[in-house]
Amino acid sequence: MPRRTATMLTSTLLLIAVLCAAVLIRVPYAEMSPGPTVNTLGEHGGEPVLSIEGRKTYEPSGHLNMTTVRVTGADYRMNLVEAVYGWLAEDSAVVPHHTLYPDDKSAEEVREENAEEFTQSLESAKVAALRELDVPVGERVVVASVVKGGPAEDRLHAGDVITAVDGEAVEQPGDVAELVTEHEPGEDVVFTVVPAKAARAAEKAGEKPTGSREVTVTTDEADDDGRAVVGIRAGLDHTFPFEIEIKLADVGGPSAGLMFALGIMDKLTPGDLTGGEFVAGTGTIDGEGRVGPIGGIGMKTIAARDKGAEYFLTPEDNCATAARDVPEGLTLVRVGTIDDALGALEDIREGETAGLPRCTAG
């Protein structure tokens, strides 16, 4: 065989071997890419995203789209070729696998955590929206979670309303821990609770929960400091004067809070918050209307622009990152509170966009 032919054959075989190795070699990275965007004022899967019963509502026009990020699965391991392609692509981001799926958590634990964060974000969105509209929102202390194998397992349940501990009324979640730790390990604590099912039924009927009962739990000793514990986490739940239902499957995390809050407000007030314009956005929200940062901001702005958005409500703590690579035709609007968002929407609605607080890469 001529030397040139042999060299070419050897080089070709080596190239094939390298390519095969690159396909077979798994790397510890995950990929983020633009995900679906959903209009909180519209429908998804043939059903309204926001449904409100027991209160007069309006049908606004325009868009208030929440945005998402698509990520590779927890059990999927990218090969070297996929990772390199993702690094070079403009509409994806390759990140260390553990940033999305921590090593100390299983895939199921991550899914459950994302689902819980999404549920909590919807609760906060309802609270923020109704408070902004001066609609009364009730509060109550509930069992947020029960430790498996703990003293309270099978005695207290998530969603049970705690009205008193040892006969003393509780108003905040911290009151529960304070009263429990007044005991020594091995002593009994008496909880006065309304079972979760009865509490939900009363709320749906617009009534105060009744049918409380006393549950005695024997305390255990905490591993870290020896204090008395019963193995529950108390939380604050809210009650609303009418029913607000949000239907959106296969979405996790807290980042849609701001857009859902605005969507609820738009449904409950005459006129259009957007003036018929296409506005998208992202951001966590708490019950006081404060907007917090989120992850994957670059992927979300791409998704929003691809869908047709012209304005993007951006948490102020994400502004600098988002402004480094803004999709053409998209205006990034800086917001730190729900009031900021409402002010920006008013300017957009009235066509006075020159003074919008825009994100800058500084």
PELIN-V649987 format. One record per residue. N is the residue number from 1. OMEGA is omega in whole degrees, -180 to 180 (NA if undefined). NEAR is the number of other ideal C-beta (glycine too) atoms within 12 Angstrom. D_CENTER is the distance of its C-alpha to the mean C-alpha in Angstrom with 1 decimal. Layout:
N_OMEGA_NEAR_D_CENTER + N_OMEGA_NEAR_D_CENTER
//
This chain:
1_179_9_65.3 + 2_-177_8_65.5 + 3_-179_9_63.6 + 4_179_10_61.4 + 5_180_11_60.4 + 6_180_12_59.6 + 7_180_13_57.5 + 8_180_14_55.5 + 9_180_15_55.0 + 10_180_15_53.9 + 11_180_14_51.4 + 12_180_14_50.0 + 13_178_14_49.7 + 14_179_14_48.0 + 15_178_14_45.5 + 16_-180_14_44.8 + 17_179_15_44.3 + 18_180_16_41.9 + 19_178_17_39.8 + 20_179_15_39.8 + 21_-180_16_38.8 + 22_178_20_35.9 + 23_-175_19_34.7 + 24_-177_15_35.2 + 25_178_20_33.8 + 26_-177_20_30.2 + 27_-174_26_28.3 + 28_-179_21_25.4 + 29_175_31_23.0 + 30_-176_34_20.1 + 31_174_34_19.5 + 32_179_32_16.7 + 33_-180_28_17.6 + 34_179_31_16.5 + 35_180_32_14.6 + 36_171_26_14.9 + 37_-175_38_14.3 + 38_177_35_14.4 + 39_-179_35_16.2 + 40_179_44_14.5 + 41_-173_38_18.2 + 42_-178_28_19.5 + 43_176_16_19.6 + 44_-177_25_18.0 + 45_178_14_20.1 + 46_180_9_22.7 + 47_177_15_20.8 + 48_177_24_19.4 + 49_179_35_15.6 + 50_176_41_16.2 + 51_-179_23_19.1 + 52_179_30_20.6 + 53_179_17_23.7 + 54_180_18_26.1 + 55_178_22_25.9 + 56_179_12_27.4 + 57_-179_23_25.1 + 58_-179_20_25.9 + 59_-178_19_25.3 + 60_174_31_24.3 + 61_180_20_25.0 + 62_-177_30_23.4 + 63_166_38_19.9 + 64_-171_49_16.5 + 65_167_43_14.6 + 66_-174_50_11.0 + 67_-178_46_11.1 + 68_175_36_10.1 + 69_176_37_11.8 + 70_-180_26_14.2 + 71_175_33_15.1 + 72_-175_30_18.1 + 73_-178_16_18.0 + 74_-177_24_18.1 + 75_-178_15_21.8 + 76_177_19_22.8 + 77_-179_20_25.0 + 78_170_31_25.9 + 79_-173_24_29.6 + 80_180_23_31.2 + 81_179_22_31.9 + 82_-179_26_28.3 + 83_-180_28_27.2 + 84_179_20_29.9 + 85_179_20_29.1 + 86_178_26_25.5 + 87_-177_19_26.6 + 88_-177_13_29.0 + 89_-180_19_26.9 + 90_-175_16_25.5 + 91_175_24_22.5 + 92_178_30_21.0 + 93_178_32_20.4 + 94_-176_29_21.6 + 95_176_27_20.2 + 96_-175_18_21.3 + 97_-174_27_20.0 + 98_177_15_19.2 + 99_177_19_16.6 + 100_-177_33_14.3 + 101_-178_28_16.0 + 102_-177_16_17.6 + 103_-176_15_21.1 + 104_179_9_20.9 + 105_176_16_18.3 + 106_178_14_19.1 + 107_180_21_17.3 + 108_178_13_16.7 + 109_178_16_15.3 + 110_179_27_12.7 + 111_180_23_11.8 + 112_179_17_11.8 + 113_178_24_9.7 + 114_179_29_6.9 + 115_179_21_7.7 + 116_179_22_7.9 + 117_179_25_4.6 + 118_179_29_3.7 + 119_180_28_7.1 + 120_179_30_7.0 + 121_178_37_5.0 + 122_178_40_7.7 + 123_-180_34_10.2 + 124_179_38_9.9 + 125_178_46_10.2 + 126_-179_41_13.3 + 127_-178_35_14.7 + 128_-178_39_14.6 + 129_-177_43_16.1 + 130_177_32_18.8 + 131_178_29_19.8 + 132_179_30_20.2 + 133_180_27_22.5 + 134_174_12_24.3 + 135_-177_25_23.4 + 136_177_14_23.9 + 137_180_27_20.9 + 138_178_24_22.1 + 139_176_21_21.0 + 140_179_33_21.9 + 141_-178_36_21.7 + 142_169_37_20.6 + 143_-179_39_20.7 + 144_179_29_17.1 + 145_180_23_18.3 + 146_-179_29_21.8 + 147_179_23_23.1 + 148_-179_12_24.8 + 149_180_10_28.5 + 150_-177_25_28.3 + 151_-175_31_30.8 + 152_-178_34_28.5 + 153_-179_20_27.7 + 154_177_14_29.0 + 155_172_26_29.9 + 156_-176_39_26.7 + 157_178_26_23.6 + 158_-179_28_19.9 + 159_175_29_19.8 + 160_178_37_23.3 + 161_179_43_24.0 + 162_180_49_25.9 + 163_-179_33_28.6 + 164_173_24_30.9 + 165_-175_39_31.8 + 166_177_28_35.5 + 167_-180_14_36.2 + 168_-176_19_34.5 + 169_178_17_31.8 + 170_-179_30_28.3 + 171_180_19_26.1 + 172_180_20_23.4 + 173_-180_25_21.8 + 174_179_17_24.0 + 175_-178_23_27.0 + 176_-180_39_26.6 + 177_-179_28_26.7 + 178_-179_20_29.6 + 179_179_30_31.7 + 180_-176_39_31.2 + 181_171_24_32.3 + 182_178_17_35.4 + 183_170_27_36.6 + 184_177_18_38.2 + 185_-179_21_36.9 + 186_178_16_38.6 + 187_-179_23_38.8 + 188_174_22_37.4 + 189_-179_39_34.7 + 190_178_27_34.6 + 191_171_41_31.4 + 192_-173_28_31.7 + 193_167_38_28.9 + 194_-178_35_28.1 + 195_-175_28_26.9 + 196_-177_25_23.4 + 197_180_18_25.1 + 198_-180_23_27.4 + 199_179_32_24.8 + 200_-180_23_22.7 + 201_179_19_26.0 + 202_180_22_27.2 + 203_-180_29_24.0 + 204_-180_19_24.4 + 205_-179_16_28.1 + 206_-178_17_27.4 + 207_174_17_29.4 + 208_-178_18_29.2 + 209_178_31_28.6 + 210_178_16_31.9 + 211_179_20_33.3 + 212_177_23_32.4 + 213_180_21_33.9 + 214_180_21_34.6 + 215_180_31_33.3 + 216_180_21_35.1 + 217_178_35_33.4 + 218_-175_25_35.4 + 219_175_32_33.8 + 220_-179_27_33.6 + 221_179_21_33.9 + 222_-177_21_31.0 + 223_-172_12_31.6 + 224_-175_7_30.9 + 225_174_10_32.9 + 226_-180_14_34.7 + 227_178_20_33.2 + 228_178_27_32.9 + 229_177_32_29.7 + 230_176_40_28.9 + 231_173_29_25.8 + 232_170_37_23.1 + 233_179_25_20.1 + 234_179_37_20.3 + 235_-180_29_17.4 + 236_178_29_17.4 + 237_-178_34_16.8 + 238_175_29_17.4 + 239_-175_32_19.9 + 240_-177_32_20.3 + 241_175_23_23.7 + 242_-172_26_22.7 + 243_175_21_20.4 + 244_-179_37_17.2 + 245_179_21_15.9 + 246_-179_34_13.0 + 247_177_21_13.9 + 248_-176_35_12.0 + 249_173_16_12.6 + 250_175_17_11.8 + 251_179_34_8.3 + 252_179_29_5.7 + 253_-173_35_3.0 + 254_-165_34_1.3 + 255_-179_40_4.4 + 256_-174_48_5.8 + 257_-178_45_6.6 + 258_-175_55_9.9 + 259_176_55_11.1 + 260_178_47_10.7 + 261_179_50_12.5 + 262_178_50_15.1 + 263_178_50_15.5 + 264_180_46_16.3 + 265_-179_42_18.7 + 266_179_40_20.4 + 267_-174_37_21.0 + 268_-178_32_22.5 + 269_179_26_24.8 + 270_-179_13_27.7 + 271_-178_20_27.8 + 272_175_28_25.2 + 273_-175_42_22.8 + 274_-173_38_23.1 + 275_-179_26_26.8 + 276_-179_20_26.3 + 277_179_33_24.9 + 278_179_30_22.2 + 279_175_51_19.3 + 280_179_48_16.0 + 281_-179_55_13.3 + 282_178_52_10.0 + 283_171_48_8.7 + 284_175_38_6.7 + 285_175_47_9.1 + 286_-176_26_11.0 + 287_178_26_13.7 + 288_177_18_16.3 + 289_178_32_14.8 + 290_-178_27_14.3 + 291_-178_42_12.1 + 292_-177_30_10.9 + 293_-179_28_11.0 + 294_177_37_9.0 + 295_175_31_10.6 + 296_-174_32_12.8 + 297_-179_38_13.8 + 298_179_36_17.2 + 299_-178_39_16.1 + 300_178_49_14.1 + 301_177_43_17.2 + 302_180_35_19.4 + 303_-178_34_17.5 + 304_-179_44_17.7 + 305_178_30_21.3 + 306_-179_25_22.3 + 307_179_29_21.1 + 308_-178_21_23.2 + 309_176_39_21.2 + 310_180_30_23.5 + 311_-178_41_21.2 + 312_178_51_17.9 + 313_-170_57_16.1 + 314_176_47_15.3 + 315_-174_38_14.0 + 316_179_31_17.4 + 317_176_22_16.6 + 318_-171_37_15.8 + 319_-175_32_18.9 + 320_179_22_21.5 + 321_-178_27_19.9 + 322_-175_41_19.1 + 323_-180_25_22.7 + 324_-178_17_24.4 + 325_-176_21_24.1 + 326_175_29_23.5 + 327_-178_30_24.1 + 328_178_12_27.3 + 329_-179_18_27.1 + 330_177_33_23.7 + 331_178_33_23.6 + 332_-177_41_20.8 + 333_-177_45_20.5 + 334_177_32_19.5 + 335_177_43_17.5 + 336_180_30_16.9 + 337_176_29_16.6 + 338_176_42_16.3 + 339_176_23_20.1 + 340_-179_30_20.2 + 341_179_48_18.3 + 342_177_31_20.7 + 343_178_23_23.6 + 344_179_41_22.7 + 345_177_40_22.5 + 346_178_24_25.8 + 347_179_27_27.4 + 348_-179_37_26.2 + 349_-177_25_27.4 + 350_177_19_30.7 + 351_-179_14_31.2 + 352_-171_14_31.4 + 353_-178_21_29.1 + 354_-178_11_31.4 + 355_180_14_30.1 + 356_176_30_26.4 + 357_-173_25_24.8 + 358_176_27_24.2 + 359_176_33_22.6 + 360_-179_17_25.3 + 361_-178_14_25.6 + 362_NA_10_27.2
//
